[in-house]
Amino acid sequence: MNLKDIIVQTAKAMLADDKEPWLFVELLELKDYENAYKMLSESNKSKYTLEEFEKFVTEDPIDENPTPDNFQEEQMPYKKVAIEFATFLVKREYEQAFNMLCKAQQEEYTVASLEKNMNDMTDYFENKRNIGVAIKFVEEEGAIDDKYIYVPIEEDGNCEAVTVEIYLENGRQCIGSIEWGRP
């Protein structure tokens, strides 16, 4: 059972007892774990000691291996993240682009390797100062499916692209995978 299940179960029990269900959540937010623990159902209290419960609710929910299930779709903000990442690449702000990577991608890439991949991909572009991101295309068409965003990078008739997968990791959207170049 996860914390969400415990909160839902506790809220249902509180409603049945004519208690305020948000009090439990408020106690957690206030870090009053002892009183929050007291509000657990007897079956949940039998599963956790106070110390185990406190550890459970205070552990940093780091997702060491983000998956597409962690993907956030609310009003398609993932396109904005994809555009921002590609814009950092185009502006040669590789450290900013690197900071947008999920933890696993930060282990795979370095700032220098992002720069190398971008340079290798656009090596044949004639005017490196005139490279841009096709933002309108991404806003209107860029999603390949619910996880992958295709972001064209253009220069005077030449076109390449990065295809990125957006994950939600520790409450922030990040780049979970990168494919360099056109399909």
C-alpha positions, 0 to 999 in steps of 0.5 A: 500500500502506498501513501496515496492509498493510506490517505484515501482510506483514512479520508473515507474512514474519517468521513464515515466518522463525521470527521474532517478528512482534510485534517489528516492531510494538514497534519502531514503538511505540518509534519505532525506525524504523531497526530496524523498516525493516530488518525489512521484506521486500526488496520493501517496502524497494525501495519506500521509503527509510528516510526515506520509511518513517519519514515514512510511519509517523509522519504524523498520520493526519488524516482530512480528509474522514471518511466512513461507512466510518470509522464504528465499530460495536464494541458500538454505542458510537455511541449513547452518543456521540449521547446525549451530544451531544444531552444537551449541546444540551439542557443548553445546553452548546453548547461541549461539543457543538461539541467533539464535532463532526468537523473538517468540522462544526466548519467548518460550525457555530459554538457560536452556530449550534448554539445557534440551531439548537437554539432554532429547533427547540424554539421552540414548547416551552412549558417550556424547563427541562423538556427532556430526551433520550429515552435509553431510546428511543435505547438500544433503537430509536434507530439508523436504520441503521448510521450514523445515530442518531435522538435524540428531544428531548422536553418535556411532550408535545412532541417534536423530534429530532436525527439524527446520523451518527457518524464515527471521526476521528483515533481518536475518535468524533465527529458527522459530520453533523446533521439538525435536527428530526423527519423 
